[in-house]
Amino acid sequence: MKIEGIKTERLNLRNYEKADLDFIISIWNDPEMGKYMPDPSIENMDEEYRKVYETLEEDEECCYLISECLATGERIGTCSFVASEDGSTYDLGYCVHMKFWRNGYGTETLQGMIDYAKSRSAKKITASVNKKNEASNAIMRKLGFNIVGESKFKKIGTDIIMESYLYSLEL
């Protein structure tokens, strides 16, 4: 799914392109940056999984975006959303490259996505956050999300079971 893009004070959230493949792998599959995500670490990633990444820009249900610094064009991180069929609910996800941690980019990315969903008349935003990811859980609370449930998932390529909070924000 593609959109026209989202601009915030410091960021441009643009559609993922195949040229971004190595960048997303450097984040999602990095042992440190991707440790709270279901994606396999680089040592557990096979060619079949890599091929899935190559088709992200063709995904009709999920909108994959790259966050870039407006001033420099440098890639900051990734984000995505899936809108419910009727557009009333948006499920969000994001990841910021570790060299940009603690600069407010996670908050700004999510706020930009929330504003986008509101402009499309969404009624609710949801997100799943690993319980151990203190920074992302803090952002959810800061932006007014409430915990509405819990879930578990298995880290791909491992036997590690991870627990998450399910968040919701009524618009």
N, C-alpha and C positions, 0 to 999 in steps of 0.2 A: 504494500500500500504506500502510495506517495502522497505527500502534501506540498503546499507551496512554501513551507518552512516557517520557522518561529524565530522571532528576534526578541532578545531581552536587552537589558542595559549593556551587558558586556559580551553576550553570546549570540551566535547564529546557530540555530538547530536546523541542519539541512538533511536532506535525504541521503541515506547510505548509498555508496557507489562501490563497485568492485575494487576500485583503487584503494578503498579503505580496509580491505581484507587483512593485511598485515597489522594495521593499527588495532582492529578489534581483537585479533588473536593476541596481540601484545598485552591487552587488558584482561579480556575474559578468561584466557587460559594461563595467565601468569599465576604462579602459586600464591603470591601475596595479594595482588589486586583482585583475583577471581576466587579467593578462598571462601567467600560466602555465597557464591553462585553455583548453580547446578552444572555448569559447563565443566568439561574435564580439564585437568591441568595439562600443560603442553606435553608432558611425558606420557599421558594417557590418551592423547588425541590421535585418532587415526585419519587416514585419507578420506574415508567416507564422511566423517564428521566435518572435516574441512570443506568438503563439497557442499554441505548444507549451508555453510557460511557464504559460499560463492553465489548462492541463489537468494540471499536475503532481500535484495532490491526488487525481486520479483514476487515476494510474499504479498498476497492479496488481503490477508487478515491483519497482519502486524505491520506497523509503521516503524521502521528502524531509522534512527536519526544519529548524526554525528554532531557533537557540540564543538564549535570552533570559536576561538577568540575573535571578536569583531575587529579589534585593532590590528592583529597580526595574521589572522587566518590559521593559526596553529590549532591542531586538534586537541581538545581538552578531555573529551570522553564520549560516551555513547548514551542513548536513551531510546526508549521504545514505548509504544502503546498499542493496545488492542481495544477497539470500541465495540460495545455490544451491537447486535444487529440493528436495534432501534436508535443507537447513538446516545442512550441515556447514561451509560456507564463506560468509563474509560479505565482500563487497568494499565498502570504505569510501571516502568522499570528504568533504571539508570546506573551508570558506572562512570566514575571520574578517574582519569589516570593519576597514579600516586604522586607524580611530581607537581600536581595541582591541588592535592588535598589541603584542607584547612584554609581555603581561600573563598569559601562561600559558593563555589561553582555547583555543588550538588543542590543546594537550596535554590539557587537561581535557575538551574535546569528544571527542577520540579515545578517551581512557580510558573515558569514559562509554559510548561505542559498543562498545568492546571488552568492557566489563563486561556490557552488554546481550547481546551475542553469546554470551558465556560462559554467561549465565543461560539461554540457549536451546539449550545443549549444542553450540554450534559447535566445530569442531576447528581451524579455521584462519581467519585474517583476511588479506585481501589489500588492496593499495592501489597506485595508480599515481601517481608524483610526478615532476613536471617536474625534469629534472636541474639546471636553473638556480635552482630554488626552494630556496635554502639553508636557510631557516627550516623548511620542511616536511620536508626531508630530515633535518634535525637532530632534529625531533620523532620521526620514524620510528625513528631510531637510539636515541633516549632511551627509547622505549617497547618496545625489544627486537626490532623488525622487522629482517629480513635482506633484502638485495637478492638476488632470485632470477632476474632477467632484465632486459631492456631492451625498449623499444618506441618507436615514433614515431607522431605524429599531426599532422594539419594544422589550424592555427588557422582556424576557419570564417570565410569571407569574405576570406581572404588566401591567399598562396602560401607562408606561413611554415610550415616543418616544425619541430616541436618534438620533443625527445627526452626520454623518461621512464625512470625506474627502476621496476621492478616489485618491490614489497615483499611479504613474507609473514611472518606471525607464527603459529607453532604454539601452540595453546592446550593 
